[in-house]
Amino acid sequence: MKEKYINFSSQKRGKTRRRWRKGVLIATFVLTVGVISAAVYAVKANATKTPPSASSTKAGASASPQKNSSSLAQTSSTKPGGKTTTKIPVLMYHSINFDPKNPQNILRVPKDKFAAEMKWLHDNEYTTLSLDELYNAVSNNKPVAEKSVVLTFDDGYGDNYDNALPVIKQYGFKATVFMISSKVGDSKNGYLTAAQIKEMDKNGMHIECHTVHHPDLSTLSYNQQYNELSKSKADLEALLGRPVDYIAYPSGKYNSSSIKAAKAIGYKLCFKMNGGIASISSSRYEFPRAFVGEDLQDFKNRVKGTADYSK
Ligand SMILES: [Zn+2]
């Protein structure tokens, strides 16, 4: 019974399948024409609008639900007629957590304060650049959209996964974590696990280098520095299965041997801990970053370039 049913249905299926295939072909054609016309219409409609950067500086800009990934995908390329800049704040975070035992620790930003800072960037239509996008701007001396910002996190704390990643994903932002490679998996001491690192790397928070052991590079020989810079790169590349091209010097300490080693190894950009707002003409091997803390007004000043960066 079962056999008969199969034979019968396979004959019938042959005809049905041919008819069905024809139907699919027609449907695909109609759909393709429809999509193309819609795209042409959308491009025309868009061209008549005022560029968003011209009209959105203050409070009213908060309603921008369609912002997220589509407009962020424009990245370092600038919108036609949009304002551009050669200055780019590279913001430096560490832990996104609050330690009640050590409230004075300025390297910890409580998660609600961090979320408020990211919301402000989103509401004010900032574009977060990946390090590849930053590098493209720097290597081609190409201005980026006026409100561009780079988000970085040093050391690789587990709370970056728990408290920063959900916010970064919520806004479709891009960020970078500079991971101490010997700390991968040291969750007992508060560092990211290999699984968390892989998940973050695929969800907007790219993992880059912060040496193997987080030494003061300026106290090491050239060979010791070379090993710290090359082994951490190789280990992270093996974990992530992609090139790792960027490094932040631990505690911002480095010397001419660090730069020489970084060049020899092939790092594209090396970040320090201070220097205020970076520019597309900043040194690729001493790229400045701006420290940010939990005070929202101070954060805004640092993003806008009106802060006192000596603090
Ligand atoms: Zn560090």
Residues whose N, C-alpha, C, O or C-beta is under 5 A from the ligand:
A	BS01	ZN	D154 D155 P250 S251
